[in-house]
Amino acid sequence: MNKATWWLAGLAVASAAHGAELTPVQQQMRSIYQELVETNTTNSIGSCTVAAQKMAKRLKAGGFKDSELQVIVPPGGPKKGNLVARLKGDGSKKPLLLLAHIDVVEANREDWERDPFKLVEENGMFYARGASDDKAMAASFVNNMLLYKKEKLPLKRDIILALTCDEEMVPSKFDGAEYLVNHHRALIDAEIALNEGGGGLLDKDGKPVRHGIQAGEKVYQSFQLEVTNPGGHSSAPLKDNAIYHLADGLSRLGQFAFPFKLSPVTRAFYERMAKVETGQVAQDMQAILQDPPDQAALDRLYALSPSHNSTVRTTCVATKVDAGHADNALPQRARATVNCRILPGEPIAEVQATLQRVVADDKIKITRIGDGVDGPMPPMTPTLMKAVEAISNDMWPGVPVIPTMSTGGTDGRFLNNAGIWTYGISGMFHGPEGSGAHGLNEHIRVKSLYDGQEYLYRLGKRLATEQ
């Protein structure tokens, strides 16, 4: 598609966003999206099982057989159901997995301008809890599975859809992706998985700036720091005080920085972003690629955004403190939670040992809270990158595709750890205002939703049919 043709197509979508008639594919997409959004899947009162059943019903109505659909509910979690659907290929290649979570974070109606569990279209935006994270992608995958089924594509590999629960709950014993990997691996085993975590950026005028593909993510691991003490009466204080020990250790941690490290993905990120940015920012991005990196350039990038610091090193930060038991008693116990986001490939045990060394106090006991999942960095394979970049350039000519590493976390950590290489790519662009994911008035641009569905349709089709 040339630039003029795509401009006209984009104009048609923009017109649809302002009330003009939607195409049949867009009508189907909107219907699926609305049903998903308006099915409450919060942990408190919602049900992923109900949402999974509704999507299974849609797929069945579109021609999928019962044998191609499974709603899998983990023992002890009746509302934590997951949907797995399979479109068979000739088996000459390993399957393609389309992964999206259907649970959402909590949302209080009194805090929102609109009902968070009603899809509201307003001024070119869709508003709702899950509008962006992650029901836009989940609805796109359901819609596209229906299209693939109808078209009877000559698939070289099976296409598997997995809509999962509890991605937003950390930690969770009902995380759907983890449960499927551990208990139903054969149902989702694949060579490549497409997941959340990517997406594009628009400038203030709505012009696409860059399109991201996320490969790899930091490991989530929290630690408890605890000091115990016999305590005593506050009228006779001692220097050996549990709170002071903990506070001093946390202060030392606050002054510490883990070493700077670039992976192939984060190096590619800065190499490409240096061509997108201009002026001092572009120069600084080039300067940190030197060996050793230019420290002044690093400091300027950190000041620009803390995300730069998170991209190039493991981070550990105190997030909760609890100490003492009475106003007139010396503390017998002081605890703090330190949350770490660890670079892929850095062992959790080594990070724990570093924490113990940095707090520099034998009275501070450090233990893990839960067990983080070490995840390797998936390779940026030429087959995948060629497809991602070709389709992106077709839809957004000249907009660069930028590899990124997530400094947060997704269900991709379970799949990557199991050898199912997982990439965040959506074709959905957000403006400088962001999406409000996890926050108030979560939203996505109407055009971005339909563009993303089209991008994911083309990408899935290409990956599943190419020789």
C-alpha positions in Angstrom: 0.0 0.0 0.0 1.5 3.4 -1.0 1.4 6.5 1.1 -1.6 8.0 -0.7 -3.6 4.8 -0.3 -2.8 4.5 3.3 -3.7 8.1 3.9 -7.1 7.5 2.5 -7.5 4.4 4.6 -6.5 6.3 7.6 -9.0 9.1 6.8 -11.7 6.5 6.5 -10.9 5.2 10.0 -10.7 8.8 11.3 -14.1 9.5 9.8 -15.5 6.3 11.4 -14.2 7.6 14.7 -16.4 10.7 14.3 -19.6 8.8 13.6 -19.3 7.7 10.0 -20.2 4.1 9.1 -17.7 1.5 10.2 -16.5 -1.3 7.9 -17.9 -4.8 8.6 -14.6 -5.8 10.1 -14.6 -2.7 12.3 -18.2 -3.3 13.3 -17.3 -6.8 14.4 -14.2 -5.5 16.2 -16.2 -2.9 18.1 -18.8 -5.4 19.2 -16.2 -7.9 20.5 -14.3 -5.1 22.2 -17.4 -3.6 23.9 -18.5 -7.0 25.2 -15.1 -7.7 26.7 -14.8 -4.2 28.2 -18.3 -4.4 29.7 -17.6 -7.8 31.3 -16.1 -7.0 34.7 -12.9 -9.0 35.2 -11.5 -7.3 38.3 -10.1 -9.6 41.0 -12.6 -8.3 43.6 -16.0 -9.0 41.9 -15.3 -9.8 38.3 -14.9 -13.1 36.4 -12.4 -14.0 33.7 -14.3 -17.3 33.3 -17.4 -15.4 32.2 -15.3 -13.3 29.7 -13.6 -16.4 28.4 -16.9 -18.2 27.9 -18.3 -15.2 26.0 -15.3 -15.1 23.7 -15.6 -18.9 23.2 -19.2 -18.4 22.2 -18.2 -15.8 19.6 -15.6 -18.1 18.1 -18.0 -21.0 18.0 -20.5 -18.9 16.2 -17.7 -18.1 13.7 -17.1 -21.7 12.8 -14.8 -23.0 15.5 -15.6 -26.5 16.6 -15.9 -27.5 20.3 -12.7 -29.5 19.8 -10.9 -26.3 18.9 -12.0 -24.4 22.0 -11.2 -24.9 25.7 -12.1 -22.9 28.7 -9.6 -23.9 31.3 -10.3 -23.0 34.9 -7.6 -23.7 37.5 -8.5 -25.7 40.6 -9.6 -23.3 43.4 -10.1 -20.4 41.1 -13.6 -20.7 39.6 -13.5 -17.1 38.3 -10.0 -17.4 36.9 -10.8 -19.1 33.7 -8.7 -18.9 30.5 -9.6 -19.5 26.9 -7.4 -21.5 24.4 -8.5 -21.7 20.8 -6.6 -23.3 17.9 -6.7 -22.9 14.1 -5.0 -25.8 12.5 -2.2 -25.4 9.9 -0.3 -28.0 7.9 2.2 -28.4 10.7 5.3 -27.6 8.7 6.2 -24.9 11.2 5.7 -24.7 15.0 2.6 -22.7 16.1 2.1 -19.0 16.5 0.6 -18.0 19.8 -1.5 -14.9 20.3 -1.5 -14.0 24.0 -3.6 -11.4 25.8 -4.8 -11.1 29.4 -8.4 -10.4 30.0 -8.3 -9.4 33.7 -8.1 -5.7 34.6 -7.1 -3.7 37.7 -9.7 -2.3 40.1 -11.6 0.9 39.2 -13.8 2.9 41.6 -16.8 4.5 39.8 -16.7 7.6 42.1 -13.1 8.3 41.0 -13.8 8.1 37.3 -15.5 10.7 35.1 -17.3 7.9 33.4 -18.5 4.4 34.3 -15.3 2.4 34.0 -17.2 -0.7 33.0 -19.2 0.9 30.1 -17.4 1.5 26.8 -17.7 5.3 26.2 -16.7 6.7 22.8 -16.0 10.4 23.2 -14.0 12.9 21.1 -12.1 10.2 19.2 -11.3 8.2 22.3 -12.6 5.0 23.9 -12.8 5.2 27.7 -13.1 2.2 30.0 -11.1 0.1 32.4 -9.2 -2.3 30.1 -9.7 -0.1 27.1 -6.0 -0.2 26.5 -4.7 -2.8 29.0 -5.3 -5.4 27.6 -8.7 -5.8 26.2 -7.9 -3.9 23.0 -5.4 -6.6 22.1 -7.6 -9.4 23.3 -10.5 -8.2 21.2 -8.2 -7.8 18.2 -7.0 -11.4 18.5 -10.5 -12.7 18.8 -11.6 -10.7 15.8 -8.6 -11.8 13.8 -9.1 -15.5 14.6 -12.6 -15.2 13.2 -11.2 -13.5 10.0 -8.5 -16.2 9.6 -11.2 -18.9 10.0 -13.5 -17.4 7.5 -10.7 -16.9 4.9 -9.5 -20.5 5.2 -5.9 -19.5 5.0 -3.2 -21.9 3.8 -1.5 -22.0 7.2 2.0 -23.3 7.6 1.6 -23.3 11.3 -1.2 -23.5 13.8 -2.5 -20.2 15.2 -3.2 -20.5 18.9 -5.2 -17.9 20.8 -4.8 -17.7 24.6 -6.8 -15.3 26.7 -5.6 -15.5 30.2 -6.4 -14.3 33.7 -4.6 -12.7 36.6 -1.7 -11.0 34.8 -2.4 -7.9 36.9 -2.1 -9.8 40.2 1.5 -10.0 41.3 2.1 -12.5 42.7 -0.9 -14.8 41.9 -1.4 -18.5 42.2 -3.9 -18.3 39.4 -1.9 -16.5 36.7 -3.3 -18.0 33.5 -0.1 -17.9 31.4 1.9 -19.6 34.2 -0.8 -22.2 34.8 -1.0 -23.0 31.1 2.8 -23.3 30.8 3.0 -25.6 33.8 -0.1 -27.7 33.3 -1.2 -27.5 29.7 2.1 -26.8 27.8 1.0 -28.8 24.8 -2.0 -26.5 24.3 0.1 -23.4 23.9 3.5 -24.6 22.8 4.7 -22.3 20.1 7.8 -21.0 18.3 6.7 -17.3 18.6 4.2 -15.5 20.8 2.7 -12.1 20.3 1.9 -10.3 23.5 1.3 -6.8 25.0 4.2 -4.6 25.8 4.8 -2.9 22.4 3.0 -0.1 20.7 3.7 3.2 19.1 4.1 6.9 20.1 2.4 9.8 18.5 3.6 13.4 18.8 1.4 16.3 20.1 -0.1 16.7 16.5 -1.0 13.0 16.3 1.8 12.1 13.9 3.5 8.7 14.4 7.0 9.0 15.8 8.1 5.5 16.5 6.7 2.0 16.7 8.0 -0.3 19.4 8.6 -4.1 19.6 9.3 -5.3 23.1 11.7 -8.2 23.6 12.5 -9.3 27.1 11.6 -7.7 30.4 13.0 -7.2 33.8 12.5 -9.7 36.5 10.1 -8.7 39.3 11.4 -9.7 42.8 10.6 -8.1 46.2 12.7 -8.6 49.3 11.8 -8.2 53.0 14.4 -6.4 55.1 13.9 -7.1 58.8 15.6 -6.1 62.1 14.5 -7.7 65.4 15.4 -6.4 68.9 14.5 -7.2 72.5 13.0 -3.7 72.8 12.3 -2.1 76.1 10.8 1.1 77.7 11.0 4.3 75.6 12.1 6.2 78.7 15.4 4.3 78.6 16.5 4.4 74.9 19.4 2.4 73.6 21.5 3.0 70.5 20.8 -0.5 69.4 17.4 0.4 67.9 15.7 -1.7 65.2 14.3 1.3 63.4 17.7 3.1 63.2 19.4 -0.1 61.9 16.8 -0.4 59.2 16.8 3.3 58.3 20.6 3.5 58.0 20.6 0.4 55.7 17.8 1.8 53.5 19.7 5.1 53.3 22.8 3.3 52.0 20.7 1.4 49.5 19.2 4.7 48.3 22.6 6.0 47.4 23.6 2.8 45.6 23.3 2.2 41.8 23.6 -1.2 40.2 26.1 -1.4 37.3 25.3 -0.1 33.8 24.6 -2.9 31.3 23.4 -2.9 27.7 21.9 -6.0 26.1 21.5 -6.5 22.3 18.0 -5.2 22.6 18.7 -2.1 24.7 21.7 -1.3 22.6 19.6 -1.4 19.5 17.0 0.8 21.3 19.6 3.6 21.8 21.2 3.2 18.4 17.8 3.7 16.7 16.5 6.3 19.1 19.6 8.3 18.5 18.4 8.7 14.9 14.9 9.7 16.0 15.9 12.2 18.6 17.7 15.4 17.9 20.2 17.8 19.5 21.7 17.0 22.9 19.4 14.0 23.5 20.6 12.3 20.3 24.2 13.0 21.1 23.8 11.6 24.6 22.3 8.4 23.4 25.2 7.9 21.0 27.6 8.7 23.9 26.4 6.0 26.2 27.0 3.4 23.5 30.8 4.0 24.0 32.9 1.7 26.2 32.9 3.0 28.9 29.7 5.0 28.6 29.9 8.8 28.9 28.8 9.4 32.5 27.7 13.0 31.9 25.5 11.8 29.0 24.0 9.2 31.3 23.3 11.8 34.0 21.5 14.0 31.5 19.4 11.1 30.2 18.5 10.1 33.8 17.4 13.7 34.5 15.3 13.6 31.3 13.4 10.5 32.4 13.9 7.9 35.1 13.0 5.2 32.5 16.5 5.6 31.0 18.0 4.6 34.4 15.7 1.6 34.6 16.6 0.5 31.0 20.3 0.2 31.6 20.5 -1.3 35.1 18.8 -3.4 37.8 16.9 -1.2 40.2 15.9 -1.8 43.8 13.7 0.7 45.8 12.1 0.7 49.2 8.3 0.7 48.8 6.9 -0.1 52.3 8.0 0.3 55.9 6.5 -1.1 59.1 8.0 -0.8 62.5 7.3 -0.7 66.2 4.3 -1.7 68.3 3.6 1.1 70.8 4.3 4.8 71.2 6.0 4.3 74.5 8.1 1.2 73.7 11.4 0.6 71.9 10.7 -1.2 68.6 11.1 -5.0 68.7 10.8 -5.3 65.0 11.3 -3.1 61.9 10.5 -4.3 58.4 10.8 -2.8 54.9 9.8 -4.1 51.5 12.3 -3.5 48.7 11.1 -4.1 45.2 13.7 -4.9 42.6 13.4 -5.0 38.8 16.3 -7.1 37.7 17.9 -7.1 34.2 17.4 -10.3 32.3 20.3 -12.7 32.8 21.2 -11.4 36.3 20.6 -14.1 38.9 18.2 -13.2 41.7 20.6 -14.7 44.2 23.3 -12.3 43.1 21.0 -9.3 43.5 20.1 -10.5 47.0 23.8 -10.8 47.9 24.4 -7.3 46.6 21.6 -5.9 48.8 23.1 -7.6 51.8 26.5 -6.0 51.0 25.1 -2.5 50.4 23.0 -2.3 53.6 26.1 -3.4 55.4 24.5 -4.5 58.6 24.3 -8.1 59.8 21.3 -7.2 61.9 19.3 -6.7 58.7 17.9 -10.0 57.6 17.0 -10.1 53.9 14.6 -12.7 52.5 12.7 -13.1 49.3 9.0 -12.3 49.0 7.8 -14.8 46.5 9.9 -16.3 43.8 10.7 -14.1 40.8 10.9 -15.8 37.4 14.2 -15.5 35.7 13.6 -14.8 32.0 16.0 -14.8 29.2 16.1 -12.1 26.5 14.4 -13.5 23.3 16.4 -13.2 20.1 15.4 -10.5 17.5 15.1 -13.1 14.7 15.3 -11.8 11.1 12.1 -13.6 10.1 10.1 -11.8 12.8 11.8 -8.4 12.4 11.4 -8.5 8.6 7.7 -9.1 9.0 7.2 -6.5 11.8 9.1 -3.8 10.0 7.6 -4.5 6.5 4.0 -4.3 7.8 4.8 -1.3 10.0 6.4 0.6 7.1 3.4 -0.3 4.9 1.0 1.2 7.4 3.2 4.1 8.7 5.8 4.8 6.0 9.1 6.0 7.3 8.2 5.5 11.0 11.1 3.5 12.6 10.5 0.3 14.5 12.4 0.5 17.8 13.3 -2.6 19.9 12.6 -2.1 23.6 12.9 -4.0 26.8 10.1 -3.7 29.3 11.2 -2.2 32.7 7.9 -3.5 34.1 6.5 -7.0 33.7 4.1 -9.1 31.6 3.1 -12.7 31.2 5.9 -13.0 28.7 8.2 -13.9 31.5 6.6 -17.3 31.9 6.7 -18.1 28.2 10.2 -16.8 27.6 11.4 -18.9 30.6 9.8 -21.9 29.0 11.5 -21.3 25.6 8.4 -19.8 23.9 9.9 -16.6 22.5 7.5 -13.8 23.3 7.4 -10.3 21.8 5.3 -7.2 22.6 3.9 -5.8 19.4 0.4 -4.2 18.9 0.3 -1.6 16.2 -1.6 0.6 18.7 -0.3 4.2 19.1 -0.7 6.5 22.1 -0.1 10.2 22.2 2.0 12.0 24.8 -0.9 11.8 27.2 -0.4 8.0 27.5 -3.2 5.6 28.1 -4.1 5.9 31.7 -3.5 2.2 32.1 -3.9 1.2 35.8 -5.0 4.7 36.5 -8.1 7.0 36.1 -10.0 7.3 32.9 -8.0 4.7 31.0 -8.4 5.2 27.2 -7.2 4.5 23.7 -7.7 6.5 20.5 -10.5 5.1 18.3 -8.2 5.2 15.3 -5.4 3.5 17.2 -7.7 0.6 18.1 -8.7 -0.1 14.6 -5.2 0.4 13.2 -3.9 -2.0 15.8 -6.4 -4.7 14.9 -5.4 -4.3 11.2 -1.7 -4.4 12.0 -2.1 -7.5 14.2 -4.2 -9.2 11.5 -1.6 -8.7 8.8 1.3 -9.7 11.1 -0.4 -12.9 12.3 -1.4 -13.8 8.7 2.1 -13.3 7.4 3.8 -15.2 10.2 1.4 -18.1 9.9 1.4 -18.4 6.1 4.9 -17.6 4.9 7.2 -20.4 3.8 
